[in-house]
Amino acid sequence: MSTFFAKATDIERKWMVIDADGIPLGRVATEAARLLRGKHKPIFATNVDTGDHVIVINAAKTVLTGNKLANKKYRHHSGYPGGLKEVSYKNLMQNMPERAMEHAIKGMLPHNKLGAQMYTKLKVYKGETHPHQAQKPEIWTIQS
């Protein structure tokens, strides 16, 4: 028996929609990262992008458990002296909930070129509408 290696011709990409309404941010992020990597498929390989396209809707209605909304901060640095920027998750979830979701999902993907390629298949929207109806996306439910 020979070892199976996934090739670009073997990969069939689907479009999945995840509704984040009332679900914790981390649960949505782990499920989206799992779909983007392709771990739900039998042809999964760590060295090939076998994942699907993921659309996350209702990012503004996702919840943060515990005191994370008040205590957690999103930090990034410009690279210049004194260039540290801090935004509380309360402000981030009010102004840019898509950015909070994207940041959580990106942190769960591989930190290399393959992870960057997977990240391009992610679309996050604040509300319920999205412009990807032509791709006939399937609804993905998160098991709790």
Buried (B, 14 or more C-beta within 10 A) or exposed (E): EEEEEBEEEEBEEBBBBBBBBEBBBBBBBBBBBBBBBBEBBEBBBEEBBBBBBBBBBBBBBBBBEEEBBEEBEBEEEEEEEEEEEEBBBBEBBEEBBBBBBBBBBBEBBBEEEBBEBBBEBBBBBBEEEBEEEEBEBEEBEBEE
